[in-house]
């Protein structure tokens, strides 16, 4: 079975690739969680985050932005002592600020609508033959990144945003030889 070159060889990676990555996500809270996790991944490998995802969910109140928006220094300090997550003060504090930005965006029409409007509600269907063709960022991810930052989000640069777009199915970047390209395209 053909897969994208980044997937594997660990089963957790293969499962993520085969069942989650590139599948269009439309739930606002799930989108926010993925954006936060992609922010934590900056400078690290995705497998590191994937292996710690359950720990992140436990540490960050199930990624409930309503709860996290009210966090203060005590909660940040608690996270800084949690060996199950990435203990980076800037990223933890950004998560609190991003929860507040998320809630403000939800009040203005929805985080999911904000994101999916950039692609007119339908995933961009790319047809890459090799991993070398897949960009690290695009003009669209630069624009979304800029708009997220204007809305108060942090740790959402163009490369992080493009990885997020791939993960959440806003763009189908499964290689055309990958067994998931067609099924993900059909979900658009």
C-alpha positions, 0 to 999 in steps of 0.5 A: 500500500502506497503512502505519503513519504512522511508517514511511518514507520511507527503504527501511530504515524501510519494510523494518523496518516490513514485515518485523520490527516487530510480528512476535512475537519469542520468542527471549530473546537477540533480545528482549534486543537489542531492549530494549537498542536501544530504550534507546539510542533514548531521546531520538533517532529510531528511524531513527537506531538502525536505521541504526546497528544493524549497528554496534551489533551489532559493538560489542556482541559481537553482543549476546551477553549472556554476553560483555557481562556480563563487560565492564569499564571498558576495553570501555566506553571502547572503545564511547565512542570508536566513532563508529558507535554512540550514545556515551552512557556511561550507556546503555553502562554500562546495557547491561553491567548489563542483560546481568547482569540478563538472565543472572540472569533466564535462570537463573530461568526465562527472559527470554522467559517473563518478558516473554510471561507479561505477555500470557499468551503471546499478543500484545495485538491493538489496533485503532487507526484513526489514529496519534493513538490509539496511546498512548506507554505503557500501565499494562501497560508501566508494570508491566513497566518497574517489574518490569524495574527491580526485576530490575536493568535500566536505560533501560527506562521505560514509554515505552521498554517500550511501544515494545519491546512494539510492536517485538517483537509483544507488542502489535499496534499496526499501524493497522487500515488498514496492510497488516501489521495482519492478517498480524501478528494471524494470528501471535498 
